Amino acid sequence: MAKDNAILVDVAGREVRVSNPGKLFFPEPGWTKLDLVNYYVECQEAVVRHLRERPTTLKRWVDGVNGEFFFQKRVPPTAPAWLNTATVRFPSGRTARELVPNDGAHLVWGVNLGVIDWNPWPVRRRDLDHPDELRVDLDPTPGVDFDEVRAVAGCSREVLIEHGLVGFPKTSGSRGIHINVRIHPKRRFEEVRRAALALAREVERRMPGRATSKWWKEERVGVFVDYNQNARDRTVASAYSVRAVSDARVSCPFDWDELDDVDPAALRLDTVPARLRERGDPAAAIDEHPGSLDALLELAARDEASGLGDAPWPPNFAKQPGEAPRVAPSRARRS
């Protein structure tokens, strides 16, 4: 049997085995598994800052970005005993022991399995039912350029500020922008999602035809404000995650004064380490700015009083009280 040329990587006080370090993960620029390992080792402080104590789904690309991926929600029983984990509960009622990447050794262990980006829950291990993060996911519909995403991000920031919240933006690593908002862990997932829906609808009111809260793709225009990313067991790529795209873009935090100029294509595996060394992490202070969802939930109550009921949930959730029929409008009309 051919040897896999495995190496040991010294990180966070541990030696972590990396098999097939020369395996191509990003064929277009020629970057390997070891290049990805080196990125996460160099950037580990910033990466772990946004993952610490969070259960995290493993999204594995064992053949690199040109292969197929699969989600692994359970840490295998053969995993090293030193790994940090947390047992989470899914909407189905089932549970899983998920990885909690609390240092660089966890990152290297995950990359060895084919993990490229990190997808954490918005909760900490000490309290798995009360999120401490509201996530604003701005997803442009086909044909919408990044300038429109910038504009919707600016509007979202205004709505957050008016409701007493501080948002920390980052590129999604693809075509969109994420805004992470630290909140006091006092509300359950259902309430956090309700607050996110109220925010999405307010942004839609302020930018008609340019922003949308509509769940069904056939109804969307402009930039979709994906409120459902705040439902239990929904995750997004964390800050400083390399994304599984051909040029290895990074989901990279930026300052609000960079909004007009930030270029997602310039934030890659090969450029972000130097940016971090020179500028630091623009989201480093996120934990210092927790806020209350009270004002957004008051907005949600006003929406409901005016006749706006709940919006559709993801398909893996049971039908919710007050939810509109979970069927695309075109199919409902045919029925």
C-alpha positions in Angstrom: 0.0 0.0 0.0 1.4 3.4 -1.0 2.3 5.7 1.9 0.2 8.9 2.2 3.3 11.0 3.2 1.5 12.0 6.5 3.0 14.8 8.5 2.6 16.0 12.1 1.7 19.7 12.6 2.6 21.3 15.9 -0.2 23.6 16.9 -1.8 24.7 20.2 0.5 22.5 22.1 -0.4 19.3 20.2 0.9 17.3 17.3 -1.9 16.7 14.8 -1.5 14.2 12.0 -2.3 15.4 8.5 -2.5 12.8 5.8 -1.9 13.5 2.1 -0.8 17.1 2.7 -0.1 17.6 -1.0 -3.6 16.8 -2.0 -5.1 19.5 -4.3 -8.0 21.2 -2.5 -8.1 24.2 -4.9 -7.0 23.1 -8.3 -7.3 26.4 -10.1 -4.7 28.3 -8.0 -3.0 25.0 -7.1 -3.5 25.2 -3.3 -3.3 22.0 -1.3 -4.6 20.6 2.0 -1.3 21.8 3.6 -1.9 25.3 2.3 -5.3 25.3 4.0 -3.8 23.9 7.2 -1.1 26.6 7.1 -3.8 29.3 6.7 -5.7 28.2 9.7 -2.6 27.8 11.8 -1.5 31.3 11.0 -4.9 32.8 11.5 -6.0 30.6 14.4 -6.4 33.3 17.0 -9.0 35.2 14.9 -10.7 32.1 13.6 -11.1 30.6 17.0 -12.4 33.9 18.4 -15.5 33.4 16.4 -15.9 29.7 17.0 -15.0 29.4 20.7 -17.4 27.2 22.7 -19.8 26.9 19.7 -20.9 23.5 18.5 -19.9 23.3 14.8 -21.1 21.2 11.9 -18.4 19.6 9.9 -18.8 20.3 6.1 -16.4 17.8 4.5 -14.9 18.2 1.0 -12.7 15.1 1.0 -11.8 15.5 -2.7 -11.4 19.3 -2.6 -13.7 21.9 -4.0 -14.2 20.1 -7.3 -15.6 17.1 -5.5 -18.8 16.5 -3.6 -19.3 17.6 0.0 -21.3 16.1 2.9 -22.3 17.3 6.3 -21.1 15.4 9.3 -22.9 16.4 12.4 -21.5 13.8 14.7 -17.9 13.6 15.9 -16.8 10.0 15.2 -16.3 7.7 18.2 -12.7 7.2 17.1 -11.8 10.9 17.3 -9.1 12.0 19.7 -10.1 12.2 23.4 -8.8 15.8 23.6 -11.4 17.2 21.3 -14.0 19.5 22.8 -17.6 18.6 22.0 -21.2 19.5 22.8 -24.4 17.5 22.4 -27.0 19.5 20.5 -30.6 18.8 19.9 -32.1 19.1 16.4 -35.7 20.1 15.5 -36.5 16.4 14.9 -35.7 15.7 18.5 -32.5 13.7 17.7 -29.2 14.7 19.2 -25.6 14.7 18.1 -22.2 15.2 19.7 -20.7 18.0 17.6 -17.2 19.5 17.5 -16.4 22.6 19.5 -13.3 24.1 17.9 -11.6 25.8 20.8 -8.1 26.0 19.5 -5.9 25.6 16.4 -5.4 21.9 16.9 -9.2 21.4 16.4 -8.9 23.4 13.2 -6.1 21.2 11.8 -7.9 18.0 12.9 -11.0 19.2 10.9 -9.1 20.2 7.8 -7.5 16.7 7.8 -11.0 15.3 7.4 -11.7 17.7 4.5 -13.3 20.6 6.4 -12.8 23.8 4.4 -15.2 26.2 6.1 -16.6 26.2 9.6 -20.3 26.3 10.3 -21.0 27.0 14.0 -24.3 27.3 15.9 -25.2 30.7 17.3 -25.0 29.4 20.8 -22.3 28.6 23.4 -21.8 25.2 24.9 -22.9 26.5 28.4 -26.4 27.3 27.1 -27.5 25.5 23.9 -31.0 26.8 23.8 -30.5 30.6 24.0 -28.5 32.1 21.1 -26.0 34.9 21.8 -25.8 35.8 18.1 -28.4 37.2 15.6 -27.3 36.6 12.1 -28.2 38.8 9.1 -27.6 36.9 5.9 -27.8 39.1 2.8 -28.1 36.8 -0.3 -28.4 38.5 -3.7 -30.8 36.9 -6.2 -29.3 36.0 -9.6 -28.2 39.0 -11.6 -27.9 41.4 -8.6 -24.5 42.9 -8.3 -22.5 43.4 -5.2 -23.2 47.2 -5.0 -26.8 46.3 -4.2 -25.6 44.0 -1.4 -23.6 46.9 0.0 -26.6 49.1 -0.1 -28.8 46.6 1.7 -26.1 46.0 4.3 -26.0 49.8 5.0 -29.8 49.8 5.4 -29.6 46.8 7.7 -27.0 48.5 9.9 -29.3 51.5 10.2 -32.2 49.3 11.3 -30.0 47.6 13.8 -28.7 50.8 15.3 -32.2 52.2 15.6 -33.2 49.1 17.6 -30.2 49.3 19.9 -27.9 46.7 18.3 -24.4 46.7 16.9 -23.7 44.8 13.7 -20.3 43.4 12.6 -20.1 42.9 8.9 -18.1 40.3 6.9 -18.1 39.1 3.3 -19.8 35.8 2.9 -17.0 34.4 0.8 -19.3 34.1 -2.1 -21.7 36.8 -3.4 -23.2 38.2 -0.2 -22.6 39.9 3.1 -23.2 38.6 6.7 -23.8 40.8 9.7 -23.3 39.2 13.1 -24.9 40.8 16.1 -24.0 39.8 19.6 -27.1 39.6 21.8 -27.8 38.7 25.4 -28.5 34.9 25.6 -32.0 35.3 27.1 -34.2 34.4 24.1 -35.0 31.1 22.6 -34.3 30.3 18.9 -38.0 31.0 18.0 -37.8 34.5 19.4 -34.4 35.3 17.7 -35.8 34.2 14.4 -38.9 36.3 15.0 -36.7 39.3 15.6 -34.7 38.5 12.4 -37.9 38.4 10.4 -39.0 41.8 11.8 -35.7 43.2 10.8 -35.9 41.7 7.3 -39.4 43.1 6.8 -38.3 46.6 7.9 -35.3 46.5 5.5 -37.8 45.4 2.8 -40.1 48.4 3.6 -37.2 50.8 3.3 -35.8 49.4 0.1 -38.8 48.1 -2.0 -37.8 46.2 -5.0 -34.2 46.1 -3.8 -34.5 44.0 -0.6 -36.9 41.2 0.2 -37.9 39.0 3.1 -39.8 36.6 0.8 -38.9 33.0 1.4 -40.1 31.6 -2.0 -37.5 32.2 -4.7 -40.1 32.9 -7.3 -41.2 36.0 -5.2 -37.7 37.4 -4.4 -36.3 40.5 -5.9 -33.0 42.2 -5.2 -31.2 41.0 -2.0 -32.9 38.3 0.2 -32.6 39.0 3.9 -32.6 35.4 5.1 -34.3 35.4 8.5 -34.4 31.6 8.6 -30.7 31.4 9.2 -31.7 32.1 12.8 -33.7 28.9 13.2 -32.4 26.1 15.3 -29.8 24.0 13.5 -29.2 26.5 10.7 -25.6 27.6 10.3 -23.5 29.9 8.2 -19.8 30.0 7.6 -18.0 31.7 10.4 -15.6 34.6 10.3 -12.3 33.8 8.6 -13.6 30.6 7.1 -12.1 29.8 3.7 -15.0 29.0 1.4 -15.2 26.1 -1.0 -15.0 28.2 -4.1 -12.4 28.0 -6.9 -10.3 30.9 -5.7 -10.5 30.1 -2.0 -12.2 33.3 -0.9 -12.5 34.0 2.8 -15.6 35.1 4.8 -13.7 38.1 6.0 -14.8 40.7 8.6 -14.4 44.3 7.6 -15.0 47.8 9.1 -18.2 49.6 8.2 -16.1 52.4 6.6 -14.8 49.8 4.2 -18.3 48.9 2.9 -18.1 51.0 -0.3 -14.8 49.5 -1.3 -14.6 46.0 0.1 -13.9 43.5 -2.7 -14.8 39.9 -1.9 -12.5 38.6 -4.7 -9.5 40.2 -3.0 -10.0 38.4 0.3 -8.6 35.0 -0.2 -6.5 32.3 1.5 -3.3 33.9 0.3 -4.2 37.6 1.2 -6.2 37.5 4.4 -3.3 36.5 6.7 -1.3 39.6 5.7 -4.5 41.7 6.2 -4.9 40.3 9.7 -1.3 41.0 10.6 -1.5 44.6 9.3 -5.0 45.6 10.4 -6.1 43.2 13.1 -9.6 41.7 13.3 -12.3 44.3 12.7 -14.7 42.0 14.6 -12.4 41.5 17.6 -14.6 43.5 19.9 -17.9 41.8 19.1 -18.3 40.2 22.5 -18.1 43.7 24.1 -21.3 44.8 22.5 -24.2 42.4 23.5 -27.6 43.9 22.9 -31.3 43.3 23.6 -33.9 42.0 21.1 -36.7 43.8 22.9 -37.0 46.6 20.3 -37.0 44.2 17.4 -39.6 42.0 19.1 -41.8 45.1 19.6 -41.5 45.7 15.9 -42.5 42.1 15.3 -45.6 42.6 17.5 -46.6 45.7 15.5 -46.2 43.7 12.2 -48.4 41.0 13.6 -51.0 43.4 14.8 -51.1 44.9 11.3 -51.8 41.5 9.8 -48.4 40.2 9.0 -48.3 36.7 10.3 -45.3 34.3 10.5 -43.3 33.6 7.4 -42.4 30.1 6.1 -40.0 28.0 8.0 -37.3 25.7 6.5 -38.8 22.4 5.2 -37.2 20.3 8.0 -39.3 22.0 10.7 -42.7 20.9 11.7 -45.6 23.3 10.7 -45.5 26.2 13.2 -48.5 28.0 14.8 -49.5 31.0 12.7 -47.3 29.9 9.8 -48.8 30.6 6.3 -49.3 27.5 4.0 -45.9 26.1 3.3 -46.3 25.9 -0.5 -44.9 28.0 -3.3 -47.4 30.7 -4.4 -47.5 29.4 -8.0 -48.3 25.9 -6.8 -51.0 27.2 -4.5 -52.6 29.1 -7.4 -52.6 25.9 -9.5 -54.2 24.0 -6.6 
